[in-house]
Amino acid sequence: MALVLSVATVLLAACAATAPTPTPSPTPAPSPGATPTGPVPPLWTPQPGQPNRHPVAADTLDAWADGDHIVARLTWSSGVEPCYVFDSVLIAEDGTTITLTIVEGGDPGAICVKLLVQKVTQVDLGEFDPGTYTIRAVPGTAPPVAVTVG
């Protein structure tokens, strides 16, 4: 029994030592007054090129105009690395509708603890002409957001 407890302790310590720490996103902060209210959580930086890529459901979506740019912040719940690694956000435009899809991948052979982590990223969607745009995240339960570029 002592051996089993020792092995379990070593495995948990190893998993804790390799647990990811969110790294700051290279996306600049929006101008004052443009961000949604509330605290800004640590942002996760994408690590493109992951194996076994798949879409992940967004829990929340915020979006706002920063001059002629639209910036979006997405949150989702997922597991820990190396099993669940944030790969990218796919952006599709269709007229005035912009659809965002969070993509994760990971090592299918890795052994990971069952731990749920809230992840957040922020994406500059680029420059837009004046008008109102609908930003939506699929899949997920986050309601669409209307953003007006002046």
Secondary structure, 3 states (H helix, E strand, C coil): CHHHHHHHHHHHHHHHHCCCCCCCCCCCCCCCCCCCCCCCCCCCCCCCCCCCCEEECECEEEEEEECCEEEEEEEEEECCCCCCEEEEEEEEEECCEEEEEEEEECCCCCCCCCCCEEEEEEEEEEECCCEEEEEEECCECCCCEEEEEC
